[in-house]
Structure formats: C-alpha cells, structure tokens
C-alpha cells in the first residue's frame, strides 16, 4: 500500500528501525519496511536496489550500516540523497552518530542535497545492554569496553524511534537536528552497577585500552568490524559527549526515559533471564 505520504523505513530489522515500523503500523500509516531480506530489497552495498525500494514513497527513515563513522559513508549518503531526490522523496530522517566526525560529514551532505531532512543524533543505546552488542557481556558478568570512566547520557531506543516518527509525520520538524539523550550522565561502571542491582547478579565493568579492545574484537567480528568499533570508541569517549541534550524534549514535549525505567521494562520483558 502506498499513498502520497508513504514512509520508507530503511534498516527495518534494527533496534530503531523495527520500532519505527511498529509505530507506523500501529497507527495505520502507510509505510514500506526494507532490508537486504525484504521484497523489494534494499542493500547499502547494492545501489541498484535503492530506487525500487523508494518507488511510491514520499519520506524515508534512514539508518546506515555499518555506521556513519565508517570510511566512505558520506559518499554513500550523497549518492543515496541524489537518487532519493530523483525518485521523488520529499524528506529524509537520518539516524546519526552523536560526536562522530564521519556522521557529521554525512549530515552536511544531506543538508546540501535539496531534500527536506531531519537529523536525529544518538550515541549509546540503553538497549545495547540487552538487545545488542553488549548483551553477551552482561550475561557473562564482565563488561569490558574501551570507554574508560567517560560519562555517557545513555538514550532509550523507544525515545529515538518516537522522535523519528514525529519527524517523519510532521513537517514542523524539517531542518532540525535533535540531540537525543537520556536525562542523566553515567559511566559504564554506573550502568553495570544498576544492571547488577536489577538482575541480582554482579556485573563488573573493566575499562580496556583501545588496543586491547581491538584485539578482543578481532576473532569475533574481523578486522573491518574491529577497526570500526575501536575507532568509534577512541573518538567518542574523549569527553565530547559528556553532556545531556534536549532533543527528546524539543521534538516530543516530554522528558526522556531514565536508565532505571529502561531496566524496569527490560526485566519485565524477560531480559537477561539467564542471570535473573
């Protein structure tokens, strides 16, 4: 089903994209959720798939894989925006990386594309601890990361999705950049302590050097993945993100969800049931 305001959701199987899709479906808003496994297919590595996925769509929520910090990402986003404009997309809502230079270059490229746009900047998600890359660490009881004692305003994925949907459906958001964060600053050691309290089992945080973190990742995700994650940690854990944004308040008129509320909901849904 398409209409004059149909929404394309790129990265529909991801943590944010799946929630954007669910929200649009719940409201009955026409949309098309795409990934490498859908029909039509959308594959960032195969530009020939892009136009077909865009056919009949008027706006798009965009998450770029593997990350906007990856080498060559700004050029890919530039190519994407060119095709989007030619295919009649009127607006792009981009999920961007908070504090990432490569992500900011992609934002600049989008701003110059001639397509209406909204940027939603986010960094470390609450749900990384139970749905993403940090879940095995929580289950093992040892959270090892190249984050030092840097403070991070962990943001809830549901808040990110709510901001994205609002931006997709209301043109009053056009041209805005929203810095979406949680309501308080925490270290990863703080997060580990609060998870320990919620689950009833000790989770210890071990700060690693970037080099040791890279070495630990190599056998798990390969050189390209390890390079990317190590470079992101080296960049964003230098203190640049040690402040609380007001993007959720600006976009939605409400306060963001606190980490404690995230834990309550995660535990109620059965997160970390191996350690609960």
C-alpha positions, -999 to 999 in steps of 0.1 A, spaced: 0 0 0 13 34 -9 -1 69 -6 11 105 -10 27 103 24 40 68 25 71 62 46 101 41 37 119 25 67 155 16 58 171 -8 84 137 -21 94 152 -51 113 174 -29 135 167 -18 170 154 17 160 140 8 126 119 -21 139 103 3 165 97 29 138 80 3 117 59 -9 146 48 26 155 37 33 119 19 0 116 1 6 149 -12 40 137 -22 26 103 2 49 85 13 36 50 49 25 50 73 1 35 99 -16 57 130 -27 38 163 -45 44 185 -69 25 160 -97 31 128 -80 20 110 -77 -13 117 -51 -26 153 -55 -13 173 -26 0 211 -32 3 235 -4 10 262 -23 -9 240 -26 -40 228 9 -51 208 -7 -79 183 -18 -52 177 17 -39 153 32 -65 130 2 -64 126 4 -27 119 41 -29 92 37 -56 60 54 -44 75 66 -12 75 102 0 97 102 30 123 78 45 138 69 78 175 61 72 199 40 93 232 34 76 251 1 80 276 -5 94 278 31 108 281 66 95 316 66 111 327 40 85 350 51 57 331 62 26 298 67 44 294 104 34 298 95 -2 272 67 1 248 91 17 254 117 -10 246 91 -37 215 79 -18 202 115 -15 207 121 -52 187 90 -60 161 99 -34 155 133 -49 152 119 -84 127 93 -72 105 119 -56 113 115 -19 105 148 -1 121 142 33 148 121 48 151 115 86 186 104 93 197 85 124 232 99 130 260 93 154 265 118 182 300 131 183 312 112 152 330 133 126 321 110 98 285 112 108 286 150 107 300 149 72 271 127 61 247 152 78 263 181 58 260 161 26 223 156 33 218 192 41 231 202 7 210 176 -12 179 197 -17 157 172 1 140 182 33 157 165 62 158 159 99 188 147 118 184 125 149 217 123 167 222 95 192 250 76 208 250 46 231 215 30 234 201 15 266 191 -15 246 227 -22 237 228 -39 271 200 -64 264 194 -65 226 227 -56 211 265 -60 212 268 -57 250 243 -84 259 268 -113 259 290 -93 283 261 -87 307 253 -124 306 289 -133 313 291 -109 342 320 -89 327 315 -58 307 349 -49 290 349 -18 268 373 9 257 352 36 274 374 45 304 354 64 330 338 87 305 303 98 312 276 89 287 239 100 286 225 66 276 194 71 254 164 48 252 157 33 217 120 39 222 127 76 226 148 77 194 120 59 175 94 83 189 114 113 177 120 98 143 83 90 138 73 126 148 99 139 124 86 117 96 50 127 100 52 164 109 69 189 86 74 213 115 105 193 123 120 198 89 156 212 90 160 204 127 188 185 143 178 167 175 205 156 201 186 128 218 200 116 251 188 102 284 182 125 313 215 119 332 251 112 327 265 78 338 297 58 334 297 23 321 306 13 357 274 30 369 254 12 343 269 -22 353 261 -14 390 225 -6 382 221 -37 360 236 -58 388 210 -44 412 182 -51 388 192 -86 379 205 -97 413 238 -108 399 271 -90 398 282 -74 365 317 -59 366 329 -32 343 365 -35 331 379 -5 311 402 -16 283 427 3 262 416 8 226 443 -16 215 432 -43 239 396 -38 229 405 -41 192 424 -73 199 395 -88 217 371 -80 189 393 -93 161 383 -130 164 346 -121 169 339 -96 141 370 -95 119 394 -67 112 370 -43 95 345 -45 123 372 -43 150 387 -13 133 354 5 132 344 -2 168 378 7 182 379 39 162 344 49 174 354 43 210 386 63 206 367 91 191 335 94 212 349 85 246 372 116 248 346 135 268 329 152 238 295 136 246 296 143 284 265 165 283 228 159 283 209 170 252 172 182 250 163 166 216 135 144 231 120 174 249 122 196 218 107 170 195 81 154 218 74 178 246 82 153 273 112 141 293 133 112 280 132 78 297 157 72 325 180 42 327 161 29 357 129 29 338 146 11 309 158 -16 334 123 -20 349 108 -26 314 137 -48 303 134 -70 334 96 -72 330 101 -84 294 125 -112 304 158 -96 296 189 -114 308 167 -143 321 199 -164 323 211 -141 351 178 -130 366 
